């Protein structure tokens, strides 16, 4: 049995979120939440929120015990990029890319 949660269109680039996702992949639920709680940066708050949402989905929708869950899958994929312009040198325009991400978490039950 597995429970999923996805946060779409998060206004942070995937390159900042992927290292944080790598920290918790394969860890127990409580251990993953502790790692995310004490990891500095905005990205850890976003991933923590999605992990907690997946845990709530597991508990409420599938009647799974939170102590038997582990983080089976975490991803931070590229979302759409907003393109903005800024005045550049010699009358040119410089492009500003405002990247976004889709963050997903899958929790599974440990098999004893």
N, C-alpha and C positions, 0 to 999 in steps of 0.2 A: 504494500500500500504506500502511496506517495501523496504528498501535498505540495502544491505550487503557489507561488506568488510572483507577480511581475509589476515593476514600476516602469512606466513608459515615459518617454520625453523628459528625462531628468536632465536639467541644465548643467551638466558637467561632462567633460570629455571622457571617453572610455579609457584613454591612456592613464588617467588618474584613478579610475575605479578598478581596473583589472588587477593591479598589485594587491589591493585590499581584498578582492574576491579570492585571490590565490591563497591568502592567509587562512581562510576559513573552510576551504574546500576539503571535504572528507572528515571534518571534526565533528564531535558530539555537539548537540544543540547548545547546551549550557556553556561548554568550552568556547564555542564560536561566538556566543553573545558576550562572554567575558573579554575575548580578544578584541572584538569590535568596540566594546565600551571604552577600553583603555588605549585604543589606537587613535592618535591625533589626526585631525583633518575632517573636512566636511564629507568626504567620500565614505568614511566609516559610518557616519550617522545614516547615510542613505542606505547602505548595504544592511546595517543593523535593523532599520525600519522594515525592509523587505523580508529579512529573516524572521523577525517577530510576526509579520503578517502571515508568512507561510506556517509558522508554528500555531498561530491562532486558527488558520484554516484546517490544519491537521487535527487540532483538538475539537473544534466545533463541528466541522463537516464530516470527518471520518472517524471520530471517537478514538483517536490514537493517543497513547500516553507520551507526554513530552519528554520524559526521561529515556525513552527508547528510540528517540529520533536522532539522526545525524544528517549533516549537510551533504547530500549526494551530488548536487550539481549547483554551480553558481556561474553566472555569466554576466558580462557587461558589454553588450554589443553596441555598434554605432547606430545612432538615431539620425534623424534629419539634421542638416547643418543650415543655420540661418546665415545668410550672407549680408554683410553690411559694408558700407564704404566710408572711407576717411580721407581727408585731403592729404595728398602726398607731395613730394618734392616736384618743383617745376610745373605746377598745375596739373599733375597727374592725380589719379585716385588709387589709394591702396585698399585692398580688400581685407576685411576682418571676418574671420570665420568663427561663429559661435556654435560650438558643437554640442550635441545632446546624445544621450545614451538610453538604452533599454536594459534594465537590470532585472534578472530573474533568478529565483532560488527554488530548488526542489529538495524537499526533506523526505527521507525514507526511514522506515523502521529497521532497527538492527535485527538481523536474523541470528538467533542463538543456536 
